[in-house]
Amino acid sequence: MVSLPTRARSSAALVLAGVLWGTGGLAGSLLGDLAGLHPLAVAAYRLLVGGGFATLFVLLKGGTFPRTAGAVKRVLAVGGLFALFQASYFAAVSLSSVSIATMTTIGAAPVVVTLAGTRKPGGWTLASVAGTLAGLVLLRWAPDAVATIGGLGFALLAAVGFAALTLLTAKPVEGLEPLPTTAFGCLTGGLLLTPVASWTGMALPLHADVLLVACYLGAVPTALAYAAYLRGLTDAHPVLGALSAVLEPLTAAVLSAVLLGERLSGTAWCGAAVLVAALAVGYWRPEPR
């Protein structure tokens, strides 16, 4: 049984990751508009800059590159899953819509983790998954949005990639901490995406506002968020980790309403309330005897 302080720290790390991811959508969209970049190029820059910041922090702390075969294999696997998740998600966005792609990807990920995980989830966790799916539908409901089969397919592929990343990193590798995993995994994923993103153009204007947004996107919702997420997974159920990702669309919706003046419908606010309740059940459920 995980102690209450340890579980609280893990829950706090997962909450932090989900909230920071929610700021990444706005930052990525702003970077794309300012620099005229394709979403794939934004995703590549996000991973490369985030990996660069995290690697610099690892080196400043006196850390080293992965040396054991197990650590190298883990970093390569994480990098591949980062690239798969980002590429599939943005392909889903281009073929359907942001709302449909986000709802399908983040809504399906906890289900995939639940079905594929080796640790059997309890009734409280299953209730949290069900509430999360209901809340996402209400929050992102758009009756006039039409999603193509291809868009849904790529969104489900992105969900599988995120679920695989969650299940893989929930099993620690000796000598490899969450921060180095994030650093070298992001760099690997960014390098894998670069050849594809280069076809769409990756020229980055050397303007102060563009560089500031790119640095924020890489440092906060990428390096810091994924490091917090992987740290939280060390003492949390993988399903709970996947559930924390729903804080991304919730945070993005609230920020859009506050900063951009976008009006949320009554249905969307009900969805937000259901999401908060479902996550509360997942984070602070009673400990099994």
C-alpha atoms as one frame of an Amber mdcrd trajectory, in Angstrom:
protein
   0.000   0.000   0.000   1.330   3.453  -0.959   1.555   5.874   1.991  -0.730
   8.918   1.996   2.102  11.506   1.706   3.661   9.584  -1.183   0.327   9.247
  -2.962  -0.376  12.949  -2.383   2.953  13.927  -3.960   2.297  11.673  -6.945
  -1.208  13.102  -7.367   0.157  16.655  -7.140   2.753  15.878  -9.830   0.076
  14.435 -12.139  -2.210  17.421 -11.571   0.681  19.795 -12.338   1.435  17.916
 -15.562  -2.175  18.041 -16.740  -2.559  21.758 -16.023   0.733  22.634 -17.739
  -0.235  20.577 -20.785  -3.368  22.720 -20.979  -1.230  25.815 -21.566   0.659
  24.035 -24.332  -2.269  24.092 -26.745  -2.498  27.874 -26.668   1.287  28.272
 -26.820   1.585  25.852 -29.748  -1.232  27.563 -31.637   0.361  30.956 -31.010
   3.758  29.720 -32.209   2.207  28.322 -35.374   0.452  31.639 -36.099   3.476
  33.828 -35.339   5.987  31.714 -37.278   3.677  30.314 -39.970   4.526  26.731
 -39.026   2.650  23.522 -39.816   1.429  21.642 -36.695   4.009  18.899 -37.331
   6.789  21.496 -37.258   5.361  22.914 -34.019   5.378  19.401 -32.527   8.991
  18.845 -33.611  10.117  22.158 -32.116   8.183  21.386 -28.940  10.068  18.128
 -28.421  13.466  19.461 -29.503  13.333  22.626 -27.390  11.809  20.769 -24.440
  14.443  18.074 -24.667  17.162  20.710 -24.885  15.977  22.498 -21.738  15.614
  19.249 -19.805  19.040  18.013 -20.951  20.648  21.289 -19.850  19.058  20.915
 -16.420  20.241  17.303 -16.174  23.813  18.362 -16.975  23.685  21.249 -14.489
  22.652  18.775 -11.804  25.673  16.631 -12.657  23.698  13.944 -14.422  25.029
  11.767 -17.213  23.751  10.244 -20.416  22.110   6.782 -20.199  24.836   4.181
 -19.977  23.212   0.808 -19.411  21.538  -1.128 -22.192  18.221  -1.015 -20.347
  18.362   2.779 -19.975  19.247   3.299 -23.652  16.419   1.023 -24.780  13.973
   2.875 -22.528  14.994   6.282 -23.901  14.671   5.070 -27.502  11.248   3.569
 -26.765  10.042   6.747 -25.038  11.318   8.873 -27.926   9.521   6.718 -30.464
   6.278   6.930 -28.488   6.636  10.710 -28.146   6.986  10.987 -31.925   4.085
   8.576 -32.568   1.780  10.390 -30.167   2.552  13.887 -31.482   2.425  12.939
 -35.178  -0.807  10.932 -34.830  -2.522  13.625 -32.803  -1.745  16.400 -35.269
  -2.765  14.157 -38.170  -6.087  13.623 -36.391  -6.477  17.389 -35.966  -5.875
  18.013 -39.673  -8.379  15.331 -40.722 -11.125  16.174 -38.222 -11.015  19.015
 -35.692  -9.181  19.988 -32.521 -12.218  19.154 -30.383 -12.826  15.721 -31.885
  -9.127  14.795 -31.936  -8.580  15.884 -28.336 -11.735  14.248 -27.003 -11.043
  10.959 -28.784  -7.334  10.801 -27.897  -7.559  11.774 -24.241 -10.855  10.000
 -23.685  -9.621   6.726 -25.164  -6.212   6.697 -23.446  -7.493   5.763 -19.925
  -9.650   3.027 -21.465  -6.649   1.576 -23.336  -4.554   1.667 -20.166  -7.356
   0.004 -18.200  -7.716  -2.802 -20.745  -3.967  -3.314 -21.301  -2.658  -2.822
 -17.779  -1.490  -5.708 -15.658  -2.734  -4.110 -12.432  -6.474  -4.622 -12.100
  -8.245  -1.293 -11.445 -10.757  -1.092  -8.620 -14.329   0.118  -8.669 -13.377
   3.691  -7.761 -10.913   3.873 -10.664 -13.489   2.506 -13.110 -16.023   5.049
 -11.849 -13.464   7.788 -12.415 -12.850   6.583 -15.997 -16.593   6.553 -16.727
 -17.053  10.035 -15.256 -14.070  11.339 -17.213 -15.481  10.100 -20.525 -18.851
  11.686 -19.755 -17.224  14.975 -18.772 -15.099  15.084 -21.927 -18.140  14.524
 -24.132 -19.960  17.419 -22.441 -16.919  19.710 -22.450 -15.975  19.123 -26.082
 -19.442  18.465 -27.514 -19.840  20.076 -30.935 -22.942  18.844 -32.800 -21.864
  20.413 -36.107 -18.385  18.862 -36.100 -17.957  15.985 -38.517 -14.981  13.694
 -37.919 -13.710  11.552 -40.749 -12.818   7.917 -40.239  -9.177   8.800 -40.848
  -9.252  11.488 -38.168 -10.764   9.131 -35.629  -8.270   6.445 -36.595  -5.260
   8.709 -36.026  -6.771   9.954 -32.756  -7.118   6.379 -31.536  -3.537   5.695
 -32.648  -2.430   8.717 -30.615  -4.360   7.341 -27.632  -2.582   4.002 -27.995
   0.777   5.807 -28.143   0.038   7.818 -24.998  -1.275   4.732 -23.201   1.849
   2.762 -24.176   4.028   5.620 -22.918   2.128   5.611 -19.623   2.383   1.849
 -19.122   6.050   1.744 -20.151   7.260   4.574 -17.922   5.245   3.300 -14.951
   7.905   0.566 -14.698  11.149   2.254 -13.584  14.536   1.372 -15.027  17.473
   1.269 -12.644  19.724   4.284 -13.041  17.231   6.293 -15.117  15.245   9.024
 -13.349  12.130  10.783 -14.730  13.995  13.963 -15.735  16.665  12.239 -17.897
  13.908  10.082 -19.393  12.047  13.246 -20.367  15.182  14.997 -21.642  16.572
  12.301 -23.884  13.165  10.935 -24.822  12.016  14.355 -26.084  15.233  14.857
 -28.029  14.877  11.430 -29.631  11.226  12.047 -30.512  12.019  15.475 -31.936
  14.810  14.079 -34.108  12.460  11.371 -35.384   9.823  13.980 -36.304  12.252
  16.437 -37.915  12.599  14.700 -41.336   8.801  14.610 -41.751   8.273  18.117
 -40.379  10.988  19.499 -42.673   8.775  18.805 -45.676   6.255  21.312 -44.308
   8.914  23.944 -43.564  10.659  24.559 -40.246  12.110  28.043 -40.775  11.767
  29.890 -37.457  11.796  33.719 -37.639  14.369  35.123 -35.222  11.934  37.528
 -33.562  11.754  38.046 -29.819   8.066  37.093 -29.523   8.514  33.937 -31.606
  11.567  32.798 -29.650   9.875  33.553 -26.319   6.822  31.475 -27.202   9.008
  28.632 -28.521  11.039  28.622 -25.300   7.892  28.606 -23.162   6.355  25.766
 -25.204   9.488  23.665 -24.823  10.296  24.486 -21.196   6.932  24.543 -19.388
   4.229  22.366 -21.011   6.825  19.935 -22.373   9.995  19.549 -20.267   8.481
  20.439 -16.889   5.097  18.829 -17.566   6.448  15.481 -18.787   9.039  15.350
 -15.998   6.228  15.872 -13.465   4.078  13.269 -15.232   6.781  10.605 -15.236
   7.572  11.420 -11.606   3.926  10.994 -10.651   3.705   7.629 -12.411   6.370
   6.144 -10.115   3.849   5.855  -7.251   0.477   6.052  -9.012  -1.720   3.611
 -10.897  -1.158   3.976 -14.678  -4.897   4.535 -15.212  -4.739   7.503 -12.856
  -1.813   8.842 -14.858  -3.796   8.633 -18.098  -6.763  10.293 -16.396  -4.627
  13.291 -15.440  -4.282  14.115 -19.147  -7.926  15.243 -19.214  -6.824  18.332
 -17.272  -5.278  19.490 -20.558  -8.555  20.214 -22.423 -10.162  21.411 -19.183
  -7.367  23.933 -18.572  -7.306  24.967 -22.234 -11.066  25.561 -22.232 -10.925
  27.700 -19.096  -7.917  29.695 -20.360  -9.646  30.281 -23.698 -12.682  31.632
 -21.864 -10.617  33.856 -19.544  -7.857  35.082 -21.869  -9.444  34.920 -25.322
 -13.024  35.760 -24.393 -14.448  32.520 -25.800 -17.830  31.745 -24.282 -18.386
  28.258 -22.871 -21.884  26.839 -23.095 -23.791  25.568 -20.098 -23.146  22.030
 -21.341 -19.398  22.685 -21.418 -19.410  24.052 -17.858 -21.350  20.961 -16.731
 -18.717  18.831 -18.436 -15.969  20.713 -16.604 -17.710  20.070 -13.275 -18.100
  16.357 -14.071 -14.409  16.151 -15.020 -13.311  17.719 -11.744 -15.538  15.342
  -9.771 -14.306  12.294 -11.715 -10.659  13.257 -11.190 -11.286  13.858  -7.491
 -12.653  10.323  -7.211  -9.591   8.962  -9.007  -7.023  10.926  -7.006  -8.493
  10.636  -3.517 -10.324   7.322  -3.671 -10.324   5.204  -0.487  -7.347   2.867
  -0.170  -8.239  -0.795  -0.788  -7.955  -3.065   2.200
